[in-house]
């Protein structure tokens, strides 16, 4: 089996962190993700970065395809830039007026205290943001977000690799039980034929009646057609192959069963998602394949007439349920 790469099996659960120190200040990004059927981004950003909120979400959407994302982006400016500034024009106007007043009250020994002037309205104001190089700010924000998502992906890929290993084990379990069911199928028809012959011969002997063998064979053939699940076995095997190929990132249309290909394709078209050319996350596609596997298994179970076959069907369903829970947490 092919090895699992981070691009093929990434968990939707993880967290990442990154920071960047520049002349503009310190940029810090924290990102946490959990599973979600679609894409949902909850963003918290510093006041000075609020203008970039839509661009930040657009960037995150390109980097993370599925999941519920909690993203925090902070920007701490250099201490010298965070200090307020004195509006010299306002201060000068106050001082000039006080100088004129001082001339009037000079005989009273009036003095002008600059510290007191600074407390007057409009003298001390926040530092103007017009001088900030906003394109440079966005460049720093984009860089630190990409670094944080890269850190996130390392954790998600590590967990995804363990999940993929578990999924492969369940695929092997399913294949083993499918092989056993395929072996038991012809035996069930032989058993039914022998049981039918015994019953008919006993009844005919009681009433001294003869029935042509062709009628008996016709009844056996009707039963054989009713319990024949060879097509379901074939399709289930094809779904298993497609599942493993998708998990490894090697799915190709030439090896897909027609039913599985149509089901997966139609669901992808309905769900929308990634643009053409973007790397396709495997999680959603694997969910559709698991649904098809369960459908074929249910059909086999409805046709099975032997207790032993029913036992194998139950084991297959248990494995499929484990797989379903795992793939729901794959991107």
Secondary structure, 3 states (H helix, E strand, C coil): CCCCCCCCCCECCEEEEEEEEECCEEEEEEEEEECCCCEEEEEEECHHHHHHHHHHHHHHHHHCCCEEEEEEEEEECCHHHHCCEECHHHHHHHHHHHHHHHHHCHHHCCCCCHHHHHCCCCCEECCCCCCCCHHHHHHHHHHHHHHHHHHHHHHHHHHHHHHHHHHHHHHHHHHHHHHHHHHHHHHHHHHHHHHHHHHHHHHHHHHCCCCCHHHHHHHHHHHHHHCCCHHHHHHHHHHHHHHHHHHHCCCCHHHCCHHHHHHHHHHHHHHCCCCCCCCCCCHHHHHHHHHHHHHHHHHHHHHCCCHHHHHHHHHHHHHHHHHHHHHCCEC
